[in-house]
């Protein structure tokens, strides 16, 4: 494999990340960093996305499964927590859209 990793990111400090993604045959690169080059990564079949966008898409595609996973996570977390707590953590971690959409969805289940 002969890849010029510098063509996949604007930041030379991130070349190791794109190298791992390409060599590891990653499907996705999850990041908030705008230095990665989506079109160049797509040529290697790698989709550049944010965690929030990815999780929101999963929620839209299969809401019942994601709702069940979130409930199981809340139940297993620290001996059982209200479902709002893992959603608050996700929101603070930058998945605001997902956390808000999930909260709305879970209020209907």
Secondary structure by P-SEA (a helix, b strand, c coil): cccccccccccccaaaaaaaaaaacccccccccccccaaaaaaacbbbbcaaaaaaaaaaacaaaaaaaaaaaaaaccccccaaaaaaaaaaacaaaaaaaaaaaaaac
